[in-house]
Amino acid sequence: MKDAAPKTIYLKDYTPFGYVVESVHLTFLLAPTSTRVISRIAFAPNPDATDNTFFLHGEELSLIWAKIDGQDVTPDLIDDGLRCSVPDTPFIWEAEVEISPQTNTALEGLYMSNGMYCTQCEAEGFRKITYYPDRPDVMSTFTVRIEGEEKVKLSNGNPTGSGDGWAEWHDPWPKPAYLFALVAGDLVNHPDRFTTLSGKDVELNIWVRPGDEDKCAFGMEALKKSMAWDEEVYGREYDLDIFNIVAVDDFNMGAMENKGLNVFNSSCVLASPETSTDMNFERIEAIIAHEYFHNWTGNRITCRDWFQLCLKEGLTVFRDAQFTADMRSEPVKRISDVIDLRARQFPEDQGPLSHPVRPESFQEINNFYTATIYEKGAEVIGMLKTLVGDDAYSHALDLYFDRHDGQACTIEDWLRVFEDATGRDLAQFKLWYSQSGTPRVSVAEDWKDGVYTLTFKQHTPPTPGQGVKDPKVIPIAVGLLNPNGDEVVPTCVLEMTQTEQSFSFDGLASKPVPSILRGFSAPIVLDREVSREERAFLLAHDTDAFNRWEANRNLARDCLVAMIRDGAGPDTAWLDGLERVVRNDALDPAFRALMLSLPAQSEMAQVLFEMGTVPDPDAIWQAADDLRGHMAEAWKDFLPDLRASVAVGAPYKPDAEQTGKRSLGSALLALQTRLDGGAEAQSQYDTADNMTLQLSALSQLISAGHGDAAVKAFEQQWKQDRLVMDKWFGLQVGMAKPDVAVDVAEGLVEHPAFDMGNPNRFRAVMGGFAMNHAGFHRKDGAGYSFLADWLIKLDDKNPQTTARMCSVFQTWKRYDADRQSLIRAQLQRIKDKPKLSRDTDEMVSRILG
C-alpha cells in the first residue's frame, strides 16, 4: 500500500489561520533518539479569520502532555496534527513532545548529520519538531533554550545567555516556522566582523567540523562582499548582532536562509584551491549571496502561502545573478544562466511537469522547488526591470521594503508596488505568473523605401491543465547592424503585448541585419528562419555578447543536425569563423570558452524532436564526438600555443580573470587530448597544484580511455575528503563512454564509500549518470532500470531527494517507441512500490501524465 491518498491544496482556498501567535518559547533537551521539545506559545484569536478551528500541524511526534493556561488538556490527535478546544480569548498553549533525530533519514525537521544536530524546516519540516501552525503566514518572535552536552548550541537571532550544558537565543524579528533553525555539535568557527553603513558592528562566524577550518576563508569574504553589495545596490543593512553559517554534510538542498543562522550543504561553503574547482568557488560565492539576500527578500518580507514561493525565490535568484554579474563578467553570467535555463527549465515548461511560476495547486510542496519557481521566476523579475527601467525598479523596491516589512505577502502585493511606483497597469504582465509554458515568438521582416519592419507573432503551446493561452507582455531587445557590421540602431526594447505586432525603423540607408532578443530579454523560444551567412555575420560582428554567442550556438546546432540527419560533414565555414573568435585575445577568455562548448546532447535531442525527427541518443553522441575530433584536427597547428598563452603563471586565485583563463585552457585541453591520446592531460595531472587543473586533466584522461591509473591515484590522494570524493564519483560516470556508463555506475554503487543516505553522494552518482545522455538512454533500457532500482530504494529513506531525481524521466515522450515503453515500465514500477511516499507518487504520476 501507499501513503494515505495525497490531498490537493488549491490557491483559491486560502484562508487566514484562526489565531495570532504572539510569542514562541521552545526548550530542547537533546538526545539522539529521544529529544524532548517543550513549547510555550501565546495565542490570541485572529480578528481577520473566518474559521477559528484550533489545528496545529504535527508529524512523527510523540505527545507527552499538553496544557492550556496551565490546565491539562487531551487534544484530538490525527495523522497530520491535532485539534483542541480553546478559549475565545488569548491563551497559553504548552506541550512536550519526543522526537528521534538520529533515525530521521528524510533530513526534514530536526535530524543528525555525523553526530551534529541540525534542522531543515522549509517547507514543512517544523511540524516534525513540535505541534505548531506550520504555515508561512503565521509569524512570531522566538526564544529558544538548548540543553545538551554539545560544545556549540546555535539558534536564530541573538545569543541571550549560556552556561554549562545550555544556551539561549532570542530572535526579535517575527518569522514563520519554516525559518526556524537549531544546530548543536562539537564545531569550530572561522570568525570575522562586518561594520554596516550605519556603524553597527556584526559578529560573523562560519561553523564547521574540526579539520575544515582551512576551507572557510573564501566563504567569509563572499559573505562580507554580499553584505556590502546589498547595502550599496539595494540599501539593505543587516539587522542582528550576529550572523552564523553552519556547514552540514547531509543536506537535501544547497543551503537555507534561516534568520541569522544559515545552514549550508558543506559543498556550498567549504573551499580551498587544492580541493575546489573554479566552478565550486563561483557557486559558493553565489549561494552565500543568495542566502544572505534572503534576509530581506524572504525573511523580513516572506510569502503568505507556498503558492507565492516565487515571490521570495525568483526575486532573490535575480538579486544573486546581479551580484555575480558585478563580481565577475556580466555577459558570461548571462550566457551561463540562459544555458542553465534552457537545460533545466525549458524541458520542465514543455513537458508533463509544466506549472506556472505561481502554481494554482499542489499535493506536495517539496516538488515545487523547481527551475520554474527559481530561474523562470528570476527571468520574470528581469523582464519587469527591463520594462520599467533601472530608476523605477529601484524606487519600486524601496517602496516594497517600506510597505511590506514584517509581512507575509503575495504576487498581487509585489505587482501593486510597481503599479503604484510607476503608474503602469501590470494586469497583462501578471500572466507570466499564472500561465505555464514557454512562449514561442516567430519573426518576419520587410524592407521597403528605407523602412525596416519586424513583425512578431507569439504563441504559447498548451500545457497540462491550460489549453488556451492569452498573449503576454514580452520585452524584445533589438539592435540593427548595417552590412559592414556597424551598429545603426543601438539596443532598444520593443514591448510586445498582442498576438501579432509590427515595429518599424525608418531613415535607414540599407537593409539592416537584425540582432533580436539581445541579452535574452525574455524567456521565450525565438522562431526565425536565418541563413547560415547571416548567423556567421552576427558571429563576427554582433556587438551584443549574448547574441554573438547565440549565433555561434545556432550554427553548432545546424551543423550537428546535418551530421545526424543527413550524414553531412562538419561546417568548415562556421569553424573558420569560430576559430577567429577563439584566437581573439581581445575577448574575455571565459567568453571564448563558452563559444567552444557544443550544445548539450539532451539539448540536441529536443532540437531534433521539435523538427519532427525522433532523436537517437547514440547518433547524437557520435555526431558530437566526430565534430570535436574534426575541430581538434583542423586547429592542431595553433592549439598548443593558444593553450600556453592562457596558462596562469601566478599563484592561484579564484577570481574572474584567472578563472576565465583556466576555463579556456580546459576547453583547449579537451581538443588536444583528441590528438595526443592524453599525453598533455597526463602532464597537467602530474603537475597540477589546484583542483581545477587536476580535475580537468582527469576528466580528459577518462574520456580518452587512459584514466585508470589516474582514477586510482586520485582516490588514494583524496579518499579522506568527502567533497572531493563526490567529484570522483560523479566524474567517472559522467565522462564514461555510453556503452559502459551503466557498468561504471553499477561498480560505483558497490564502492565502500558510496552512501545512498548522503544526498551529495547519491546525486554525484545518479545525477552524473543521468547526465550521460547516451549512457542513460542505452537502447536496452539498462540505464532506466538501474536508476529506478535506486530510486525505489531511496524513497523509504529520503522521499524529497527521490522525487526530485525522478525528474530526469520527464522528457521520455520525445524518444522512440521502444525507449518510451522501457521508461514507462520503470516509472510504473516506481509508482507501484509499496508505501510509496507522497513526494514521489505525485512526481511520477505527473510524469506519466
Secondary structure by P-SEA (a helix, b strand, c coil): cccccbbbbbccccccccccccbbbbbbbccccbbbbbbbbbbccccccccccbbbbbccccccccccccbbbbcccccccbbbbbbccbbbbbbbbbbbcccccccccccccccbbbbbcccccccccccccccccbbbbbbbbbbccccccccccccccccccbbbbbbcccccccccccccccccccccccccccbbbbbbbbbbccccccccaaaaaaaaaaaaaaaacccccccccbbbbbbbccccccccccccbbbbcccccccccccccaaaaaaaaaaaaaaaacccccccccccccccccccaaaaaaaaaaaaaaaccaaaaaaaaaaaaaaccaaaaaccccccccccccccccccccccccaaaaaaaaaaaaaacaaaaaaaaaaaaaccccccccaaaaaaaaaaaccccccccccccccbbbbbbbbbbbbcccbbbbbbbbbbccccccccccccbbbbbbbbbcccccccccbbbbbbcccbbbbbbccccccccccccccccccccccccccaaaaaaaacccccaaaaaaaaaaaaaaaaaaaaccccccaaaaaaaaaaaaacccccaaaaaaaaccccaaaaaaaaaaacccccaaaaaaaaaaaaaaaaaaacccaaaaaaaacccccccccaaaaaaaaaaaaaaaaaaaacccaaaaaaaaccccaaaaaaaaaaaaaacccaaaaaaaaaaccccaaaaaaaaaaaaaacccccaaaaaaaaaaccccccccaaaaaaaaaaaaacccccccccaaaaaaaaaaaaaaccccaaaaaaacccccccccccaaaaaaaaaaaaaaaacccccaaaaaaaaaaac
